[in-house]
Each structure stands twice: as C-alpha cells, then as structure tokens.
C-alpha cells in the first residue's frame, strides 16, 4: 500500500471514531473511557490540537474539543454527561495520572 492511501485510510478510520463518539455513543462517559482505555474525548482533542500546533496552526483547547464533541463542552455536559460515582472519580484520578500526568 502506498503512503498516500495509508494516510487516507487512517484519516477515514479517525473520522469514523470521531463520529462514533460524537453521534453514535453519546452515552459513553469520558470518565469510563479514561478508566478503561486510558484516553477520552478530551485526550483526542488535545492530540488533535498538538498535531495542529506541530503544523503551525493555532488552535485553542475549546476549538479542538468542539471537533470531538460536535458542540461546546458546556453543551455536551448539559446534554450527555452524568454524575460519576466516588469510585469512578477515584479510579479516574489514578488513570489520569498514569496516562496524562499529575494534575497541576
């Protein structure tokens, strides 16, 4: 497979993941994703923002998050985010530190 085709396929898979998280599985909470897989929508948006920065494209955190939420973070929270149990919150602290780093 040539490199251009590989990049096109990777981009297609990425867009499908994005749609899946934005439209198909709004019920899946970020805290559950982080606790299970070590990443969430916020991580994806941060990686997107970092990739843009590497290309010299200025992009704020809120703008990058809208790419993965399809709306503002406040709108997402109001429409889809549920309350996390104390156990999930504790597991999140561990997962966040292991995968992202200590909170500052």
ZADO-1210 file (C-alpha; in nm, 4 decimals, padded with zeros to 6 digits):
<atoms>
<atom x="00.0000" y="00.0000" z="00.0000" code="UNK" pos="1"/>
<atom x="00.1362" y="00.3417" z="-00.0874" code="UNK" pos="2"/>
<atom x="00.1799" y="00.6054" z="00.1841" code="UNK" pos="3"/>
<atom x="-00.0929" y="00.8352" z="00.0472" code="UNK" pos="4"/>
<atom x="-00.3519" y="00.5555" z="00.0532" code="UNK" pos="5"/>
<atom x="-00.2432" y="00.4567" z="00.4033" code="UNK" pos="6"/>
<atom x="-00.2924" y="00.8157" z="00.5242" code="UNK" pos="7"/>
<atom x="-00.6356" y="00.8301" z="00.3576" code="UNK" pos="8"/>
<atom x="-00.7407" y="00.5078" z="00.5299" code="UNK" pos="9"/>
<atom x="-00.6100" y="00.6282" z="00.8660" code="UNK" pos="10"/>
<atom x="-00.7998" y="00.9552" z="00.8229" code="UNK" pos="11"/>
<atom x="-01.1181" y="00.7654" z="00.7339" code="UNK" pos="12"/>
<atom x="-01.0846" y="00.5466" z="01.0432" code="UNK" pos="13"/>
<atom x="-01.0217" y="00.8559" z="01.2546" code="UNK" pos="14"/>
<atom x="-01.3319" y="01.0287" z="01.1155" code="UNK" pos="15"/>
<atom x="-01.5377" y="00.7169" z="01.1918" code="UNK" pos="16"/>
<atom x="-01.4090" y="00.7087" z="01.5508" code="UNK" pos="17"/>
<atom x="-01.4909" y="01.0765" z="01.5809" code="UNK" pos="18"/>
<atom x="-01.8478" y="01.0213" z="01.4516" code="UNK" pos="19"/>
<atom x="-01.8912" y="00.7167" z="01.6746" code="UNK" pos="20"/>
<atom x="-01.8022" y="00.9148" z="01.9873" code="UNK" pos="21"/>
<atom x="-01.9875" y="01.2304" z="01.8797" code="UNK" pos="22"/>
<atom x="-02.3091" y="01.0816" z="01.7466" code="UNK" pos="23"/>
<atom x="-02.3438" y="00.7072" z="01.7979" code="UNK" pos="24"/>
<atom x="-02.2246" y="00.6650" z="02.1574" code="UNK" pos="25"/>
<atom x="-02.3044" y="00.9833" z="02.3419" code="UNK" pos="26"/>
<atom x="-02.3942" y="00.7564" z="02.6333" code="UNK" pos="27"/>
<atom x="-02.0305" y="00.6606" z="02.6836" code="UNK" pos="28"/>
<atom x="-01.8873" y="00.8847" z="02.9520" code="UNK" pos="29"/>
<atom x="-01.5350" y="01.0253" z="02.9297" code="UNK" pos="30"/>
<atom x="-01.4588" y="00.9051" z="03.2804" code="UNK" pos="31"/>
<atom x="-01.5437" y="00.5477" z="03.1773" code="UNK" pos="32"/>
<atom x="-01.3255" y="00.5751" z="02.8661" code="UNK" pos="33"/>
<atom x="-01.0328" y="00.7094" z="03.0700" code="UNK" pos="34"/>
<atom x="-01.0725" y="00.4484" z="03.3422" code="UNK" pos="35"/>
<atom x="-01.0909" y="00.1626" z="03.0932" code="UNK" pos="36"/>
<atom x="-00.8750" y="00.2711" z="02.7994" code="UNK" pos="37"/>
<atom x="-00.6555" y="00.5498" z="02.9352" code="UNK" pos="38"/>
<atom x="-00.7914" y="00.8155" z="02.6980" code="UNK" pos="39"/>
<atom x="-01.1140" y="01.0053" z="02.6340" code="UNK" pos="40"/>
<atom x="-01.2616" y="01.2687" z="02.4070" code="UNK" pos="41"/>
<atom x="-01.0551" y="01.5360" z="02.5815" code="UNK" pos="42"/>
<atom x="-00.7373" y="01.3392" z="02.5117" code="UNK" pos="43"/>
<atom x="-00.8315" y="01.3052" z="02.1451" code="UNK" pos="44"/>
<atom x="-00.8966" y="01.6767" z="02.1228" code="UNK" pos="45"/>
<atom x="-00.5629" y="01.7521" z="02.2917" code="UNK" pos="46"/>
<atom x="-00.3790" y="01.5252" z="02.0466" code="UNK" pos="47"/>
<atom x="-00.5603" y="01.6986" z="01.7598" code="UNK" pos="48"/>
<atom x="-00.4604" y="02.0388" z="01.8989" code="UNK" pos="49"/>
<atom x="-00.0982" y="01.9243" z="01.9386" code="UNK" pos="50"/>
<atom x="-00.0912" y="01.7959" z="01.5792" code="UNK" pos="51"/>
<atom x="-00.2267" y="02.1304" z="01.4573" code="UNK" pos="52"/>
<atom x="00.0401" y="02.3117" z="01.6566" code="UNK" pos="53"/>
<atom x="00.3122" y="02.0950" z="01.5020" code="UNK" pos="54"/>
<atom x="00.1873" y="02.2154" z="01.1621" code="UNK" pos="55"/>
<atom x="00.1964" y="02.5783" z="01.2752" code="UNK" pos="56"/>
<atom x="-00.1826" y="02.6002" z="01.3089" code="UNK" pos="57"/>
<atom x="-00.3022" y="02.7895" z="01.6139" code="UNK" pos="58"/>
<atom x="-00.5958" y="02.6211" z="01.7817" code="UNK" pos="59"/>
<atom x="-00.7343" y="02.6689" z="02.1285" code="UNK" pos="60"/>
<atom x="-00.8459" y="02.3927" z="02.3611" code="UNK" pos="61"/>
<atom x="-01.2141" y="02.4831" z="02.3219" code="UNK" pos="62"/>
<atom x="-01.1907" y="02.4806" z="01.9424" code="UNK" pos="63"/>
<atom x="-01.0184" y="02.1405" z="01.9460" code="UNK" pos="64"/>
<atom x="-01.2775" y="01.9998" z="02.1868" code="UNK" pos="65"/>
<atom x="-01.5618" y="02.1021" z="01.9569" code="UNK" pos="66"/>
<atom x="-01.4061" y="01.8720" z="01.6961" code="UNK" pos="67"/>
<atom x="-01.4699" y="01.5736" z="01.9267" code="UNK" pos="68"/>
<atom x="-01.7901" y="01.6850" z="02.0918" code="UNK" pos="69"/>
<atom x="-01.9629" y="01.8400" z="01.7907" code="UNK" pos="70"/>
<atom x="-02.0642" y="02.1225" z="02.0252" code="UNK" pos="71"/>
<atom x="-01.9160" y="02.3214" z="02.3088" code="UNK" pos="72"/>
<atom x="-01.8031" y="02.1374" z="02.6182" code="UNK" pos="73"/>
<atom x="-02.0763" y="02.3105" z="02.8210" code="UNK" pos="74"/>
<atom x="-02.3427" y="02.1924" z="02.5758" code="UNK" pos="75"/>
<atom x="-02.2044" y="01.8365" z="02.5897" code="UNK" pos="76"/>
<atom x="-02.2067" y="01.8338" z="02.9683" code="UNK" pos="77"/>
<atom x="-02.5639" y="01.9652" z="02.9805" code="UNK" pos="78"/>
<atom x="-02.6893" y="01.7115" z="02.7246" code="UNK" pos="79"/>
<atom x="-02.4910" y="01.3945" z="02.7945" code="UNK" pos="80"/>
<atom x="-02.2664" y="01.3980" z="03.0999" code="UNK" pos="81"/>
<atom x="-02.3887" y="01.2072" z="03.4026" code="UNK" pos="82"/>
<atom x="-02.2752" y="01.2191" z="03.7629" code="UNK" pos="83"/>
<atom x="-01.9773" y="00.9947" z="03.8351" code="UNK" pos="84"/>
<atom x="-01.9707" y="00.7846" z="04.1487" code="UNK" pos="85"/>
<atom x="-01.6962" y="00.8415" z="04.4056" code="UNK" pos="86"/>
<atom x="-01.5410" y="00.5080" z="04.2982" code="UNK" pos="87"/>
<atom x="-01.5275" y="00.6174" z="03.9337" code="UNK" pos="88"/>
<atom x="-01.3797" y="00.9516" z="04.0358" code="UNK" pos="89"/>
<atom x="-01.1076" y="00.7801" z="04.2396" code="UNK" pos="90"/>
<atom x="-01.0272" y="00.5419" z="03.9520" code="UNK" pos="91"/>
<atom x="-01.0141" y="00.8432" z="03.7199" code="UNK" pos="92"/>
<atom x="-00.7514" y="01.0142" z="03.9356" code="UNK" pos="93"/>
<atom x="-00.5301" y="00.7069" z="03.9008" code="UNK" pos="94"/>
<atom x="-00.5963" y="00.6648" z="03.5274" code="UNK" pos="95"/>
<atom x="-00.5367" y="01.0332" z="03.4596" code="UNK" pos="96"/>
<atom x="-00.2034" y="01.0332" z="03.6407" code="UNK" pos="97"/>
<atom x="-00.0913" y="00.7126" z="03.4658" code="UNK" pos="98"/>
<atom x="-00.1900" y="00.8285" z="03.1186" code="UNK" pos="99"/>
<atom x="-00.1743" y="01.2068" z="03.1185" code="UNK" pos="100"/>
<atom x="00.0327" y="01.3070" z="03.4200" code="UNK" pos="101"/>
<atom x="-00.0247" y="01.4710" z="03.7518" code="UNK" pos="102"/>
<atom x="-00.2937" y="01.7369" z="03.7614" code="UNK" pos="103"/>
<atom x="-00.1410" y="02.0799" z="03.8094" code="UNK" pos="104"/>
</atoms>
